[in-house]
Amino acid sequence: MKILKVLFVMGGFFFLASCGGSDCVQADWIGTYTLDADASECDASTISNSISVTAGSSTEEIVLDGATYTLDNCEVGESVFGVGLQYTLDGDKIKAILGACDAEYTRN
C-alpha cells in the first residue's frame, strides 16, 4: 500500500511538471509574419501587411517592428479592456490587438 501512495505522489509531480507548456521564449517569436486578412477584424488598409520580430538586447526582449518589448510568456505589449497594443504568440500565429481592432499574422 505504501508503494501505491509513493507512485501516486510521483505521478502527481510528473503531471504538474508537464503542465505549463505555453511558455514562450525569445526564439519562438523570431521571424516575419504576414497579415491573415480573413482572420482579422481590422481594415487591412489601416494596418501593416507584415510584421518583423527580431531578438532584443537580452533574452527577455524582442523587437517587433522597431519597438522593444519585454517578454511575458506568450504576450507582449499593453491592453486595457481589449483596447491598446498587445501581441500574443500562438504557435506560428501572432494575434494582435491594435487599438480597438484584432488582427492575426501568420509566420512566413
N, C-alpha and C positions, 0 to 999 in steps of 0.2 A: 504494500500500500504506500509505503514511503517513496518507493521508486516512482509510482504513478504521480505523486504530488510533485516530485522533482521534475519529471518530464513535463507536467502541465505548466509549471512555472517557467521552465526553459522555453517551452513552446510560446508562451506569452511574451517573453523577452524577444524571441526571434520575430514574432508578429509585429511588435512595436518597432523593432529596428528596421523592418522592411517598409514601414509606413513613411510618408513624408517624401515620396519620390518626386514631388513637384518643385523641389528646389532648383533654381536656375543659377548657373554661373556665367561669367562673362563670355566664355567661348560659345555658349548656347545662343547668345544674342547676335554674334558677329555675322554680317552678311548684308546683302542687298535685297530689299523686299519691294514687290510691285503691288499696287492697289488692286484689290478684287472689287471692282465696281458693283458686281451683282450682290455681294455680301455687305455692302456699305450703305449707310443711310445718308451720307453726305453728298452734296452736289459735287461731282467729280471735277468741275471747273474751278472750285474754290479750294481744293486741297492738292497736295503733291501726288503725282502718279507713282512715285517711288521714294523709298527712304533708304538710307545707308546707315549701318551700325558698325562702328569700329571700336577697338579697345581704348579705354581711358588710360589715365596715368597710373592707375593702380588696378589690381584685380577686382576691386569692388566698384569700378566705374566703367561706364560705356559712354560713347559719344554718338548720339543719334541726331543725324542731320545738323551737326555743328554744335549741338547743346550737350553739355556733360551732365550725366545723371548718376547718382549713387544707386547701386543695385539693392532692391528689397525683394529678394527671391525672384519671382517672375513678373514683378511690376516696377515701373519707374515713373516718375512724374507726380503730379498732384491733381486730384479731382475731388471736388466737394459736391455731394449730392448729384453725381453724374455729369457735372459741368467742370471743365478745366482742360488740362493737358496730361493725359495718362496713357501709358503703353503697357500692355500685358502680353507676355510671350506665352504661346500655347503651341508647343511643337514647332512646326515650320511657319506658324502664323503669328503676326502681331496684331492684336486688337487695340485700336487706338480710340481714345475719347479726345476729340479735337474741338474744343469749345463746347457746343451743345449737340454735336453730331458724332456718330460712331462710324469708324472706318475699319476695314480689315485689309491687311497686307500679307502677301504670301512670299516666302523666301524663294529667290531665283535659283 
